[in-house]
Amino acid sequence: MENFIINTPNFASYLGFLALFAYIITLLPTILRIVFPVTKKTNIPKILLKYRRQIGVISFLLGAAHGILLFMKRSFDVFDLKSYLIYSQGIVILSIFTLLAITSNDWSVKKLKKNWRRMHQLTYILMFLLMWHISEKMFGHWTYITPLGIIASLGITILFLIRKWIEYKKNSLKV
């Protein structure tokens, strides 16, 4: 039974979708607070913020499992430049996720201080990389979860841009 699940053609895609979903949850607290201020009254942003790091690490683990399964299913030729081009997006995304996951603890926050916050700004680059990754890698062979992944990544990116626009407008009024 265990091999059946892992060998199911789309299992790696399901893991990737779950990783994306968990990642989006990590982005929601600030976006909800700024774009939809009424959510402050619901405590949803506070609850999400409380578990943001743990959810981020879960997202990393799901993403790593996604990448490992796909890597194992497809033959990676270390002597072929084409293999590196095919996997470059995933490697960059996984590298950023790894850095963020390793530093998602109180010790790193204390040691890195302001640099911790700067480093964790990489999460916003991930948002754009993931949208590109999903649309390019799934182009031409969609599963039924592909549109959900594209809509979710596009939706959170649009909400992020709205958040930045609101923050920009707020800061420009202060000057």
C-alpha positions as CSV (number, residue, x, y, z in Angstrom):
1,M,0.0,0.0,0.0
2,E,2.8,2.4,0.9
3,N,4.6,1.9,-2.5
4,F,1.2,2.3,-4.3
5,I,0.8,5.8,-2.8
6,I,4.3,6.9,-3.5
7,N,4.2,5.5,-7.0
8,T,0.9,7.1,-7.8
9,P,1.8,9.4,-10.7
10,N,0.5,12.6,-9.1
11,F,1.6,12.0,-5.5
12,A,4.6,14.4,-5.9
13,S,2.2,17.0,-7.3
14,Y,-0.1,16.6,-4.3
15,L,2.9,17.2,-2.0
16,G,3.8,20.2,-4.1
17,F,0.3,21.5,-3.8
18,L,0.2,21.0,0.0
19,A,3.6,22.8,0.2
20,L,2.2,25.7,-1.7
21,F,-1.0,25.8,0.5
22,A,1.1,25.8,3.7
23,Y,3.4,28.5,2.3
24,I,0.4,30.7,1.4
25,I,-0.9,30.3,5.0
26,T,2.4,31.7,6.2
27,L,1.9,34.8,4.0
28,L,-1.7,35.4,5.2
29,P,-1.3,37.1,8.6
30,T,0.2,40.4,7.4
31,I,-1.8,40.4,4.2
32,L,-5.1,39.9,6.0
33,R,-4.2,42.6,8.6
34,I,-3.4,45.2,6.0
35,V,-5.7,44.3,3.0
36,F,-8.7,43.2,5.1
37,P,-8.4,45.2,8.4
38,V,-11.7,43.8,9.6
39,T,-10.0,40.4,10.1
40,K,-8.1,41.9,13.1
41,K,-11.4,41.5,15.0
42,T,-11.5,37.8,14.2
43,N,-8.1,36.8,15.7
44,I,-7.4,34.8,12.5
45,P,-4.2,36.8,11.8
46,K,-3.0,36.3,15.4
47,I,-3.6,32.6,15.3
48,L,-1.8,32.3,11.9
49,L,1.0,34.5,13.1
50,K,1.5,32.4,16.2
51,Y,2.2,29.2,14.1
52,R,3.7,30.9,11.1
53,R,7.2,29.5,11.6
54,Q,6.0,25.9,12.2
55,I,3.7,26.1,9.2
56,G,6.7,27.4,7.1
57,V,8.8,24.5,8.2
58,I,6.0,22.1,7.2
59,S,5.8,23.8,3.9
60,F,9.6,23.3,3.4
61,L,9.3,19.6,4.3
62,L,6.4,19.0,1.9
63,G,8.3,20.9,-0.8
64,A,11.5,18.9,-0.2
65,A,9.5,15.7,-0.4
66,H,7.9,16.9,-3.6
67,G,11.3,17.7,-5.1
68,I,12.9,14.4,-3.9
69,L,10.1,12.3,-5.3
70,L,10.3,14.0,-8.7
71,F,14.1,13.8,-8.7
72,M,13.8,10.1,-8.0
73,K,11.1,9.5,-10.7
74,R,13.1,11.2,-13.4
75,S,16.6,10.3,-14.3
76,F,19.0,13.1,-13.4
77,D,22.2,13.0,-15.5
78,V,24.9,14.9,-13.7
79,F,26.9,15.2,-16.9
80,D,24.0,16.8,-18.9
81,L,23.6,20.5,-18.8
82,K,20.0,20.1,-19.8
83,S,19.3,18.4,-16.5
84,Y,20.5,21.4,-14.6
85,L,18.4,23.7,-16.7
86,I,15.3,21.6,-16.1
87,Y,15.8,21.5,-12.3
88,S,17.2,25.0,-11.8
89,Q,13.9,26.6,-10.7
90,G,13.2,23.9,-8.2
91,I,16.8,24.0,-6.8
92,V,16.6,27.7,-6.3
93,I,13.2,27.5,-4.7
94,L,14.3,24.6,-2.4
95,S,17.5,26.5,-1.5
96,I,15.6,29.6,-0.4
97,F,13.1,27.4,1.5
98,T,16.0,25.5,3.2
99,L,17.6,28.8,4.3
100,L,14.2,30.0,5.7
101,A,13.4,26.8,7.4
102,I,16.9,26.5,9.1
103,T,16.6,30.0,10.5
104,S,12.9,29.7,11.6
105,N,13.8,29.4,15.3
106,D,14.3,31.8,18.2
107,W,18.1,31.2,18.3
108,S,18.5,32.4,14.7
109,V,16.3,35.5,15.4
110,K,18.5,36.4,18.4
111,K,21.8,35.8,16.6
112,L,20.9,37.4,13.2
113,K,18.9,40.3,14.6
114,K,18.0,42.7,11.8
115,N,19.6,40.4,9.3
116,W,17.0,37.7,10.2
117,R,14.2,40.0,9.0
118,R,16.1,40.8,5.8
119,M,16.8,37.2,5.1
120,H,13.1,36.2,5.6
121,Q,12.1,38.9,3.1
122,L,13.3,36.2,0.6
123,T,9.9,34.6,1.1
124,Y,8.4,37.3,-1.2
125,I,10.8,36.3,-4.0
126,L,9.6,32.8,-3.5
127,M,6.0,33.9,-4.2
128,F,7.0,34.9,-7.7
129,L,9.3,32.0,-8.3
130,L,6.6,29.5,-7.3
131,M,4.0,31.1,-9.6
132,W,6.6,30.8,-12.5
133,H,7.5,27.2,-11.4
134,I,3.9,26.0,-11.3
135,S,2.9,27.5,-14.6
136,E,6.0,26.4,-16.5
137,K,6.4,22.9,-15.1
138,M,2.7,22.0,-15.4
139,F,2.2,23.6,-18.8
140,G,0.8,21.0,-21.2
141,H,0.1,18.3,-18.6
142,W,-2.2,19.7,-16.0
143,T,-3.8,17.6,-13.3
144,Y,-7.0,18.7,-11.6
145,I,-5.0,20.5,-8.8
146,T,-2.9,22.5,-11.2
147,P,-5.6,25.2,-11.7
148,L,-6.0,25.4,-8.0
149,G,-2.3,25.9,-7.5
150,I,-2.1,28.6,-10.2
151,I,-5.2,30.4,-8.8
152,A,-3.8,30.2,-5.3
153,S,-0.3,31.5,-6.2
154,L,-1.7,34.2,-8.4
155,G,-4.3,35.2,-5.8
156,I,-1.7,35.5,-2.9
157,T,0.6,37.4,-5.3
158,I,-2.1,39.9,-6.2
159,L,-3.0,40.3,-2.5
160,F,0.7,40.9,-1.7
161,L,0.9,43.6,-4.4
162,I,-2.3,45.2,-3.0
163,R,-0.7,45.1,0.5
164,K,2.4,46.8,-0.8
165,W,0.3,49.4,-2.6
166,I,-1.7,50.1,0.6
167,E,1.6,50.4,2.6
168,Y,3.1,52.7,0.0
169,K,0.0,55.0,0.0
170,K,0.0,55.0,3.8
171,N,3.7,55.9,3.9
172,S,3.5,58.6,1.2
173,L,0.7,60.3,3.2
174,K,3.1,60.5,6.2
175,V,5.6,62.5,4.3
